[in-house]
Amino acid sequence: MKLSALLVPTLGVLGVYYFFADEVISNESLALPDTVTVQAAILPEVAKQEPHFLYGIEVDSFKVVEATVKPNQFLSQILLNYNVSYGIIDRLAKQSRQIFDVRKIRENRDYTLLCSQDSAITAQYFIYEPSNLEYVVFDLTDSVNIYKGQHEIDTLTKEFAGIIDYSIYQTLQDNGAKPELAATLAELYAWQLDLFKVQKGDRFKLIYEEIQIRGEAVGVGKILAAHFERTESDYYAFYYDQQGKEEYFDEKGNSLRKAFLKAPLRYSRISSRFSHSRLHPVLKVRRPHYGIDYAAPTGTPVRAVGDGVITKAHYSGGAGHFVKIKHNGTYTTGYMHLSKYGEGIRRGKKVEQGDIIGYVGSTGISTGPHLDYRIWKNGKPVDALSLEMPSSEPIDSEHRDDYTTYMLELMDRLNQLSYPKRQFILANAKNNVQVVDLGDQSL
């Protein structure tokens, strides 16, 4: 007996029938049609999984080990645990010196191993992260290869509204924002407010950029818009880029900053520049010179480079007759070796840009008549010639309409931010406690 299988179409479904017979049954006996249409079963498509990458390497075929460098742990100690020979480790250390010296691997920094998935779990790649941004890849596959890479940087726009109890720094920190925003905000408002002297109950709102790497906040970018409120007045600030000229302006399009004069003397020449190590012309020793020396005849008028308040006007040893002006919470300037002071110049006096504060001389330790001019930014000396002071000009007329539209959108967004609710506790004579909600009002 033979086993024969015939395919018979049944209502469009492929049917298989088995017959036991002594001979094969012919097509004619089954009365099959001249043509047979077979409809194949439609199977669901299997979704293709996207490959998973780490540090630009496809890792689906590896066992991924993530860890942190322990105290007193060296590269050899890490790799020996994953079947990397001493010979390869030695070659890796020598070849990597021009790219990354493995002796600089530090504790508490992250590293990743990509290992074979067999029982040996042999390391194929070692990736070390010297910083949150950078990483170094040690390829151990065929031949040792070392190269650097960087994580992708994401910039997110964030919002913040806070009420000050002690300081801007503390307010930011207590409410989950990056405290370094305080310095950025202080410099932004440097010409309008001294934010290092805030009052309890002052309030501020921010729209700013937060820099993230792999979803973790690592820093802040620009403040895009700010609103600072005090009892007597409030201050808006909006970042705007007009064809490469980046600046902050108020709601009327006026610059928030004032420019310094390029130099405190009208006619002079530079005889010595800013230096961290200069041979002193009198003392004959190397020491920092944190100023710009302008050679000029004795009696040449010296002008205040910007508005401010005089904090010092007295004889000061090697500096001779010396004037120091605090311009705002960020910038201070100094004028040394004066022959005499300008009319009415004394500590506490307010001066305006261009006012004569003294005259060139050679008092103190000096080889001849000159002005030693200095700038301090946040208390640290900076090179006056390399300091890029922003423009004090308002928005250009050609950009005013665009700025107004942009500014109003940001202002509306700021105004919609709510200040956190504040509470304080009242206790009566029976020690009953009552919590009073002040809403978003300041205490």
RAZILIN-V261672 format. One record per residue. N is the residue number from 0. PHI is phi in radians with two decimals (NA if undefined). PSI is psi in radians with two decimals (NA if undefined). D_CENTER is the distance of its C-alpha to the mean C-alpha in Angstrom with 2 decimals. Layout:
# RAZILIN-V261672
{{N	PHI	PSI	D_CENTER} {N	PHI	PSI	D_CENTER}}
This chain:
# RAZILIN-V261672
{{0	NA	2.44	85.59} {1	-1.90	2.53	82.51} {2	-1.68	2.07	79.14} {3	-2.10	2.52	77.99} {4	-2.09	2.30	74.84} {5	-2.14	2.43	74.78} {6	-1.66	2.08	71.88} {7	-2.12	2.15	73.04} {8	-1.25	2.21	70.98} {9	-2.28	1.84	71.11} {10	0.92	0.68	69.51} {11	1.37	0.01	66.85} {12	-1.87	2.38	65.81} {13	-1.28	2.01	66.47} {14	-1.90	2.54	69.20} {15	-2.11	2.14	70.58} {16	-2.14	2.35	74.19} {17	-1.92	2.35	76.07} {18	-2.19	2.38	79.89} {19	-1.72	2.07	82.29} {20	-2.64	2.85	85.24} {21	-1.35	-0.34	87.72} {22	-2.55	2.85	86.57} {23	-1.23	2.36	83.65} {24	-1.42	2.34	83.72} {25	-1.40	2.83	83.64} {26	-1.09	-0.63	81.40} {27	-1.08	-0.65	84.48} {28	-1.19	-0.41	85.37} {29	-1.62	-0.09	81.97} {30	0.93	0.88	82.26} {31	-1.27	2.55	78.76} {32	-1.19	2.86	77.67} {33	-1.08	-0.64	77.50} {34	-2.14	2.53	73.68} {35	-2.10	2.16	71.32} {36	-1.74	2.07	67.82} {37	-1.84	2.15	65.53} {38	-1.73	1.98	62.32} {39	-1.31	2.58	59.75} {40	-1.20	2.37	57.72} {41	-1.62	2.00	54.11} {42	-1.63	2.53	51.71} {43	-1.12	2.46	48.15} {44	-1.24	2.42	45.51} {45	-1.43	2.12	43.49} {46	-1.13	2.26	39.75} {47	-1.42	2.23	37.95} {48	-1.42	2.33	34.99} {49	-1.21	2.43	31.87} {50	-1.13	2.59	31.08} {51	-1.75	2.23	28.28} {52	-2.01	2.49	25.78} {53	-2.33	2.29	23.58} {54	0.97	0.55	21.81} {55	1.36	0.16	23.76} {56	-2.00	2.31	27.03} {57	-1.26	2.16	29.45} {58	-1.95	0.13	30.15} {59	-1.07	-0.50	32.98} {60	-1.64	0.13	35.58} {61	-2.04	2.73	33.91} {62	-1.57	2.14	33.78} {63	-1.68	2.18	30.13} {64	-2.07	2.11	29.64} {65	-2.01	2.33	26.30} {66	-2.71	-3.13	26.19} {67	-2.20	2.45	24.55} {68	-1.11	2.24	25.85} {69	-1.50	2.84	28.33} {70	-1.00	2.36	29.16} {71	1.07	0.44	31.27} {72	-1.72	2.31	30.97} {73	-1.88	2.92	31.22} {74	-1.02	-0.74	30.80} {75	-1.06	-0.68	34.59} {76	-1.12	-0.62	34.94} {77	-1.23	-0.87	32.57} {78	-1.29	-0.56	34.18} {79	-1.07	-0.54	37.78} {80	-1.21	-0.23	37.48} {81	-2.13	0.65	36.92} {82	1.07	0.56	39.87} {83	-1.70	2.22	38.23} {84	-1.27	2.82	40.83} {85	-1.05	-0.65	40.62} {86	-1.08	-0.77	41.35} {87	-1.19	-0.69	38.38} {88	-1.10	-0.72	36.07} {89	-1.13	-0.75	37.47} {90	-1.14	-0.69	37.07} {91	-1.09	-0.79	33.49} {92	-1.09	-0.69	32.65} {93	-1.25	-0.75	34.38} {94	-1.27	-0.37	32.96} {95	-1.54	-0.14	29.32} {96	-1.05	-0.61	29.20} {97	-1.29	-0.34	28.09} {98	-1.83	-0.88	25.17} {99	-2.73	2.12	24.35} {100	-1.35	2.04	26.67} {101	-1.13	-0.27	27.53} {102	-1.22	-0.22	28.36} {103	-1.60	0.10	24.65} {104	-1.13	2.24	24.39} {105	-2.06	2.66	23.35} {106	-1.14	2.66	24.32} {107	1.27	0.06	22.21} {108	-1.56	2.59	20.28} {109	-1.40	2.59	20.93} {110	-2.50	2.79	23.43} {111	-2.33	2.40	25.36} {112	-2.00	2.30	28.95} {113	-1.85	1.98	30.59} {114	-2.05	2.78	34.28} {115	-1.12	2.65	37.59} {116	-1.60	0.12	38.97} {117	-1.41	-3.07	42.37} {118	-1.19	-0.40	43.73} {119	-1.28	-0.50	42.57} {120	0.85	1.06	38.83} {121	-1.52	2.33	38.14} {122	-1.17	2.27	34.58} {123	-1.84	-0.54	33.90} {124	-2.43	2.48	30.20} {125	-2.15	2.17	28.07} {126	-2.11	2.14	24.26} {127	-1.98	2.47	22.25} {128	-1.98	1.68	18.49} {129	-1.21	-0.34	17.61} {130	-2.61	3.03	13.91} {131	-1.15	-0.41	12.06} {132	-1.65	-0.77	11.39} {133	-1.67	2.71	14.73} {134	-2.53	2.73	18.28} {135	-2.11	2.21	21.74} {136	-1.79	2.20	24.72} {137	-1.89	1.82	28.21} {138	-1.50	2.03	30.74} {139	-1.90	0.23	34.05} {140	-1.19	-1.43	36.09} {141	-1.62	-1.02	38.56} {142	-2.27	2.59	37.38} {143	-1.10	2.24	34.46} {144	-2.41	2.30	31.43} {145	-2.19	2.33	27.98} {146	-2.68	2.77	24.85} {147	-1.76	2.71	21.06} {148	-2.58	3.02	18.76} {149	-2.33	2.50	15.22} {150	-1.24	2.71	14.33} {151	-1.23	2.37	13.53} {152	-1.75	2.23	10.03} {153	-1.91	2.42	10.48} {154	-2.00	2.02	9.03} {155	-1.93	2.58	11.09} {156	-1.62	2.22	12.38} {157	-2.11	2.82	13.10} {158	-2.22	2.65	15.69} {159	-2.65	2.46	16.65} {160	-2.43	2.24	19.89} {161	-2.56	2.71	21.00} {162	-1.99	2.26	23.95} {163	-1.46	2.26	23.70} {164	-1.81	-0.79	26.10} {165	-2.14	-0.86	24.94} {166	-2.75	2.84	21.54} {167	-1.10	-0.74	18.44} {168	-0.97	-0.85	16.54} {169	-1.15	-0.68	19.29} {170	-1.10	-0.76	19.42} {171	-1.12	-0.82	15.84} {172	-1.12	-0.74	16.33} {173	-1.18	-0.38	19.79} {174	-1.93	0.36	18.84} {175	1.43	0.18	16.19} {176	-1.74	2.82	13.03} {177	-1.20	2.13	10.15} {178	-1.09	-0.42	12.01} {179	-1.15	-0.20	9.35} {180	-1.06	-0.44	9.82} {181	-1.06	-0.77	13.16} {182	-1.17	-0.70	12.44} {183	-1.10	-0.75	10.76} {184	-1.16	-0.69	13.81} {185	-1.11	-0.69	16.18} {186	-1.26	-0.62	15.44} {187	-1.04	-0.76	15.70} {188	-1.68	0.30	19.08} {189	-0.96	-0.61	20.09} {190	-1.55	-0.21	23.28} {191	-1.85	-0.64	24.39} {192	-2.44	2.58	23.64} {193	-1.73	1.68	23.23} {194	-1.35	0.03	20.91} {195	-1.54	-0.03	21.72} {196	-2.21	1.02	25.18} {197	-1.43	2.87	24.78} {198	-1.99	2.61	27.76} {199	-1.07	2.29	28.33} {200	1.75	-0.25	28.39} {201	-1.04	2.56	25.88} {202	-2.28	2.66	23.84} {203	-2.65	2.64	20.66} {204	-2.21	2.54	19.10} {205	-2.39	2.54	15.68} {206	-2.12	2.11	14.50} {207	-2.54	2.97	10.75} {208	-1.70	2.35	8.19} {209	-1.98	2.29	6.95} {210	-1.61	2.19	5.43} {211	-2.18	2.54	8.61} {212	-2.23	2.11	10.74} {213	0.91	0.73	14.42} {214	1.40	-0.01	14.09} {215	-1.86	2.27	12.21} {216	-1.21	2.19	9.14} {217	-2.09	-0.10	6.89} {218	3.05	-3.11	3.92} {219	-2.13	2.63	3.85} {220	-1.77	-2.28	4.48} {221	-1.42	2.59	8.05} {222	-1.45	2.10	10.82} {223	-1.48	-0.59	13.48} {224	-2.73	2.57	16.38} {225	-2.55	2.64	17.53} {226	-2.45	2.03	20.98} {227	-1.95	2.20	22.07} {228	-2.02	2.22	25.64} {229	-2.13	2.95	28.10} {230	-1.00	-0.73	31.81} {231	-1.52	-0.38	32.90} {232	-2.93	2.99	30.36} {233	-2.35	2.82	27.08} {234	-2.38	2.16	24.34} {235	-1.74	2.67	22.45} {236	-2.57	2.32	19.51} {237	-2.32	2.23	18.50} {238	-1.35	2.35	16.07} {239	-2.59	2.40	18.29} {240	-1.96	1.89	18.45} {241	-1.83	1.60	22.09} {242	0.97	0.93	22.64} {243	1.57	-0.15	19.81} {244	-1.73	1.71	20.03} {245	-1.56	2.28	16.87} {246	-2.78	2.90	17.77} {247	-1.88	2.38	18.14} {248	-2.28	2.78	21.64} {249	-1.56	-3.02	23.76} {250	-1.18	-0.25	26.00} {251	-1.72	0.01	28.59} {252	1.52	0.19	26.48} {253	-1.53	2.50	26.53} {254	-1.14	2.46	23.71} {255	-1.40	-0.15	22.11} {256	-2.04	2.74	22.17} {257	-2.06	2.41	25.15} {258	-1.45	2.56	25.47} {259	-1.41	2.71	27.01} {260	-1.10	2.58	30.15} {261	-1.10	-0.56	29.68} {262	-2.66	2.64	32.13} {263	-1.41	-0.07	34.20} {264	-2.12	2.53	37.41} {265	-1.34	-0.73	39.10} {266	-2.27	2.10	40.89} {267	-2.98	3.03	39.84} {268	-2.33	2.65	38.72} {269	-1.44	2.15	36.00} {270	-1.83	-0.30	37.78} {271	-2.75	2.50	34.92} {272	-1.92	3.03	31.15} {273	-1.05	2.32	28.14} {274	-2.73	2.54	28.39} {275	-1.50	-0.21	27.47} {276	-2.68	1.71	31.01} {277	-2.14	2.45	33.82} {278	-1.28	1.98	37.54} {279	-1.15	2.25	38.72} {280	-1.15	-0.37	41.70} {281	-1.81	-0.85	43.76} {282	-1.39	-0.31	42.76} {283	1.03	0.61	42.53} {284	-2.26	2.70	39.69} {285	-1.48	2.27	36.14} {286	-2.72	2.77	33.59} {287	-1.10	2.54	30.33} {288	-2.22	1.72	30.91} {289	-1.63	0.60	28.01} {290	-2.45	3.10	29.73} {291	-1.99	2.15	31.28} {292	-1.60	2.15	35.09} {293	-1.88	2.01	36.96} {294	-1.40	2.27	40.65} {295	-2.80	2.74	42.90} {296	-1.10	2.60	46.41} {297	-0.99	2.37	47.08} {298	1.65	-0.08	47.00} {299	-1.11	2.25	44.37} {300	-1.10	2.42	42.56} {301	-1.93	2.23	38.97} {302	-1.86	2.59	36.88} {303	-1.19	2.27	33.96} {304	-1.36	-0.22	31.00} {305	-2.85	2.95	29.82} {306	-1.11	2.60	30.90} {307	3.02	-2.95	30.70} {308	-2.14	2.33	32.76} {309	-1.30	2.16	34.53} {310	-1.79	-0.37	33.74} {311	-2.51	2.44	35.99} {312	-2.74	1.41	39.11} {313	-2.78	3.03	41.32} {314	-1.37	2.31	42.53} {315	-2.36	1.26	40.08} {316	0.91	-2.17	41.70} {317	-1.12	-0.36	40.53} {318	-1.39	-0.20	38.49} {319	1.15	-2.61	41.78} {320	-1.19	2.18	41.72} {321	-2.33	2.35	38.09} {322	-2.16	2.34	36.22} {323	-2.20	2.33	32.72} {324	-2.15	2.20	31.09} {325	-1.61	2.04	28.25} {326	-1.57	-0.59	26.85} {327	-2.96	-2.87	24.32} {328	-1.25	-0.12	21.88} {329	-1.97	-0.82	19.81} {330	-1.93	2.43	22.42} {331	-2.38	2.49	25.76} {332	-2.17	2.68	28.24} {333	-2.30	2.60	31.28} {334	-2.36	2.01	34.61} {335	-2.02	2.85	36.92} {336	1.14	0.46	40.52} {337	-1.15	2.58	41.84} {338	-1.38	-0.60	45.62} {339	-2.84	2.98	45.65} {340	-1.64	2.78	43.64} {341	-1.25	2.93	43.71} {342	-1.10	2.21	45.94} {343	1.34	0.08	44.90} {344	-1.29	2.12	41.79} {345	-2.76	2.91	41.23} {346	-1.09	2.33	38.67} {347	1.63	-0.17	37.42} {348	-1.35	2.41	38.42} {349	-1.47	2.39	36.18} {350	-2.22	2.75	35.92} {351	-1.97	2.77	34.90} {352	-0.94	2.24	33.44} {353	1.68	-0.22	36.35} {354	-1.11	2.47	38.47} {355	-1.38	2.08	40.41} {356	-1.85	-0.21	39.40} {357	3.10	-2.99	41.53} {358	-2.38	2.52	43.22} {359	-1.01	2.43	42.63} {360	-2.64	-2.76	44.53} {361	-2.49	0.60	44.73} {362	-1.33	2.79	44.72} {363	1.38	-2.64	43.37} {364	-1.54	1.86	42.86} {365	-2.71	2.59	43.12} {366	-1.70	-0.14	45.12} {367	3.06	3.00	45.62} {368	-1.11	2.17	44.54} {369	-2.90	2.91	40.84} {370	-1.98	2.19	37.80} {371	-1.65	1.90	34.92} {372	-1.87	2.29	31.98} {373	-2.33	2.63	28.70} {374	-2.23	2.35	25.35} {375	-2.00	2.30	23.18} {376	-2.01	2.04	19.63} {377	0.94	0.66	18.82} {378	1.48	-0.06	21.85} {379	-1.95	2.39	21.00} {380	-1.18	2.41	23.06} {381	-2.28	2.78	21.58} {382	-1.33	1.98	23.51} {383	-1.07	-0.51	24.96} {384	-1.36	-0.45	25.77} {385	-1.73	-0.12	22.33} {386	-1.26	2.10	20.57} {387	-1.57	1.75	19.78} {388	-1.46	2.37	20.94} {389	-1.22	2.80	20.37} {390	-1.24	2.61	23.50} {391	-1.83	0.21	25.43} {392	-1.38	2.59	27.21} {393	-1.26	3.11	27.28} {394	-0.99	2.35	26.52} {395	-1.06	2.54	28.77} {396	-1.01	-0.59	31.82} {397	-1.25	-0.31	31.24} {398	-1.85	-0.03	27.90} {399	-1.09	-0.77	29.08} {400	-1.11	-0.76	30.33} {401	-1.13	-0.73	27.24} {402	-1.10	-0.74	25.05} {403	-1.06	-0.78	27.47} {404	-1.09	-0.82	27.31} {405	-1.09	-0.78	23.51} {406	-1.15	-0.73	23.36} {407	-1.12	-0.61	26.10} {408	-1.13	-0.77	24.40} {409	-1.20	-0.67	21.28} {410	-1.09	-0.75	23.67} {411	-1.10	-0.68	25.69} {412	-1.16	-0.70	22.75} {413	-1.11	-0.77	21.82} {414	-1.14	-0.41	25.50} {415	-1.45	-0.21	25.84} {416	-1.24	2.41	23.37} {417	-1.77	2.44	25.49} {418	-1.31	2.63	25.09} {419	-1.13	2.56	25.70} {420	-1.25	2.53	29.38} {421	-2.11	2.54	30.56} {422	-2.28	2.64	33.65} {423	-2.46	2.82	35.83} {424	-1.88	2.28	38.95} {425	-1.84	2.39	42.45} {426	-2.19	2.25	45.21} {427	-1.63	-3.07	48.86} {428	-1.11	-0.44	51.75} {429	-1.61	0.24	52.42} {430	1.10	0.37	48.91} {431	-1.32	2.41	48.18} {432	-1.88	2.33	44.49} {433	-2.25	2.24	43.22} {434	-1.63	2.16	39.61} {435	-1.89	2.16	39.03} {436	-1.59	2.10	36.28} {437	-1.64	0.08	34.98} {438	1.13	-2.37	32.93} {439	-1.78	0.36	29.95} {440	-1.41	2.62	31.84} {441	-1.46	2.64	30.73} {442	-1.29	NA	33.00}}
